[in-house]
Amino acid sequence: MSSLRLGVSLQPRWPLDDGRAVLRTALRAEELGFDHVAVGNRLLDSGFGLDTDPLVLLSAVAGATSRLRLLTSVLVAPYYPALVLANQAATLDVLSGGRLILGVGAGWNPEEFDAVGIPARERGARTDDHLAAARALWSRRPTDFDGPFTTLRAARLGVPPVTPGGPPVWVGGSSDAALRRALRFGDGWYGAGADAAEVTGVRRRLRALATGPQDADRLVLASAQFLTPPGFTAAVAPPGRPLGGAAPTAASVVDDLGSLAEAGLTVCTLWLPVAAGHLGEAMEWIAAEVAPQLS
């Protein structure tokens, strides 16, 4: 669409009696020229929309589309044993022809951590362990790995990824620990609702934490942004500042996106908190009124 690549989140609460509605919407996003679709990771009902396994849903989207990139936004790495995570991600990387972007985070929801029997206090250490093991499995056959939660001896991943070294990994979070994780394991940083000042701050902090400026500057900077286009009603309250302000227009949305791009953002996922039946129309408004002005 432009130098700032736009995607859309597939998070509305889709009707359970028409499971293919989400696939038709993903195909429409591809037809409209969006860069990617994104799916979050919740195990329990969040009240915000579609609460599915992102790798399962994006596998279906991969079969329904041909160009659209597929973003987990974000997958909670501690929920998945390292070998399972590496194998599932590599499988989707192969099935999609290299279109997967593995957005990952350490998670936060104590109820879900309790439900899966993982101590929440271990979430950061488990995320680092799982990412390191996955990177090793994607890069070396056979693989030996020793971590605090994963041990591998001469392991051969069931399916090697088609993307050399595995799918790109974008690390979510704004803490110093998350930024260090992005520098160590990631190909990009992924924020939520970040404004231009926050993106600038993340760039500065990444450089300060990195061994050298080039180590920080290699990372893609991406963020999810919340937008209810004019004429649409929000089905749920957005959990952050709306793109374009409380009463957005095409001009105000373009202005905000331009500021984000100037700050260094190169990929933006639009989270549209509208009813599922209106998501297609909302995407069409963006494609017609916003995207042409970005170029």
N, C-alpha and C positions, 0 to 999 in steps of 0.2 A: 504494500500500500504506500509506503514511504520509507525514509531512512529510519523512522521509528516504527517498528513492526508491531501491528496490533493483533491481538487475539481476543478470544471471548471465553468466559467461564461457562461450563455446562452445569451450573449449580441449581437451577430452579427445581421446585418439587414437581417432577414429572408425573403424569397420571400412571398409576400402576397397571391399569388395564390396556395401556398402549406403550409398551416398553420401547417400541421402535421410534417413538416421537423424538427422543434425544438423538437418534442416529440421523433422522431426516434433518434435524436442526444443524447437526455437525456438517452434513453435506451442503446445506444452504450456506453455512459459514465459509466453506471452501469455495462455493460458487461466487460468493460476494468478495472474495479476495483476501479474507483474513489469513494471518500467518499461522495461527495455532488455535486449538481449543484446549481448555484446562479443566481438570477434575480434581477436587480435593479428596481428603482422606479422613472420614469419620466412621467409627464402628458403631456408635450409638446415635440415636436420633438427636440432631442438633437444633431442629426447629428452623434452620436457615435454608433448607433445600434438599438437594439430592445427596444422600449419605450412603455412598457405595464404595466398593473397593476401586481405586482409580485405575489399577493395572487391568482389572477385568473389564471395566467399562471402556477404557481406551483401546483395548484389543478389539472390541466390537466396532468402535469408531474407525480403527485402522482398516477393517474390512469393508467399511462403507465409503471410504474416501481414498484418494490417491496422492494428494499433495500435502494436505494439512499436517502440520507438526502437532505432536501429542505431548502435552505437559502435565505432569503430576504436580498439583499446586495446593499444598505440598504433601508428599507421602511421608508418613511418620516412620522413620527408619527403625526405631526400636521395636515396633510391632512385628517386624519381619525378621526371622533368623537370617543371618548373613548369606548363607548358601541359597535359601529360598529367594531372598531379594535379588541376588545376582542372577539366578536362573530365570526368574520371572521377567526381570528387566531385559535380559539378553534375548529371551523368547519374543517379547514384544518388539525389540529392536529389529530382530530378523523378520518377523511377520509384517512389520510396517515399512520395511526397506530403509531403516535408519532414521525414522521420523520421531523417535521417542526422545524427549527431554525429561530427565529424572530430577524433578524438583523435590528436595528432601528437607525435613526439619526434625528437630528432636522431640517435638510434641509438647503438650502442656496439660492435657485434660486428665486430672487425677482419677476421675470415674472410669475412664477407658483404661488407664494403666492398671487400676485395681482389677478390672474385668478380665484383662489378659494375663494377670499375674506377674507383671513386671514392675519392680519398684521405681516410682517416678524419679527418685533421686539418682538412678542410674542412667537416665535417658540420654544425657550428653555423652557419657562414656560408651554406651551401647551404640549411639549414632556413629561415633568415631570408629569404633571397632568394626561395625557392619560396612561402613563405606571403605575402610582400608581393605577389608577382606574381599569385598566386591571388586574393587579396583584390581586386586591381585588375581582374582579368578578370571576377570575379563582380559587380563594382559598376559598371563603365563599358563601354559599347559605342559606338564602338571604344575600344581600350585602347592607350596608349603606356606603355612601362615600360623603365627602364634599371636593371639590377642587375649585380652582379659575375658572375652566371652566366646571367642571362636578359635578353634584349632583345626587345621587342615593338614593332611599329609598326602602328598602326591595326588591331589584332587584334580579331577578333570571335569569342568563344568559340562552339564548335559548338552547345552547348545552354546557355542561361542558366539558372541555378538557380531553382527555384520559391520558395525562401526568400530574402527580400530581403537582398542583401549576401552571400548564400551560406550554406552550412550552418554552424552554430555550431562553433567551433574550440576544443578543450580542449588545452592545452599540457602535456605531461608533463615531469617532472624537478624536482629540488629545488635545483639550483645557482642562483646569482644570475643567470647567463645565461639559464637556463630561465624563471625568474620574470620577468625583464625581457621575455623573448619573449612570455610570457602577457599581460603588461600591454600590449605593443605590438600584438600580432596576435590575441590570444585573447579568447574569451568565457568561458573557465573555465580552472582549473588541475586537473591530473589526477595523483594520486600513486599509489604502490604500497605497500601494507602500512603506511601511515601511521597511527600511533596518535594519540590526542587531543592529546598534547603537541606532536607534529610538526605537526598541522593548525593548532594555535594559533600555533606558530612560523612557519609559512608565511604565515598571515594577517598577523602582525606584520611579517615581512620584505617582503611585498607592499606594505604601507602605507608602509614606509620607502623602498622603491624607486620608488613611484608619485609622480606629480606632485601628487597630492592624494588624501585618503582615499577620495573617491567613485570614483576611477579603480580603486582596488584592490577596493572593496566591491562593484563591479558584477560581479565574476568569480564564476562558479559554482565551488564547491570540491567536488571529487569524488575518489574513490580506489578502487582495487581492494583487496579484502581476501581473505585465504585462510581457507577454512573446510572442515573435514571433519566433517560432522554426526555425532552419536553413533550408533553402530551401523554406521557405514560405515568401510571401510578405504581409506586413501590409496593410490592407484596410483603416485603419485610424491611425493617429499617436497616440501612447500610451500616456496617460496623466501623465506619471511618468517614473522613471528610469526603463528600461527593466531588467527583471531578467536575470542574466548571462551576462549582458553588451550589448553593441551595436551590437556585432557580436557573439551571444551566441552559445555555443557548449553544448553537454550533460554534459561535465565535468564542465564547468563554471556555468551551471544551478544548478548542484548537489552541487557545492561548495557554491553558494549563499544560497541554501536551507539549507545546513548543518549549515551555520553561523546563519541563522534565528532560526533553531531549538536549537542551543546552547544558543542563546539569550533568549529562552523561548517560541518561537512560537510553537504551537502544531497543528494548522490548517492553510492551505494556499489555497486560491482560485486563480486559474490561469485565468487571463483575457487575452484571445487570440484574438488580434485585426486583425484577418484574415477574408477573405470572408466566408460567411456562408457555402458555398459548400466545403470549405477546413477544416472546424472545426473538422470533424471526423478524417481526416488524421493527423491533428495536435495533437489531443488527442492520437492517436495511436503511434505517435512518442514519446510522453511523457511516455506512458505506457511501451513502449519497451526500450527506451534509458535512461530515467531518474529514473522512479520508482524503477527498480531493484537495482539501486545503492544506494538508500536511506536506504535500509534495511541492 
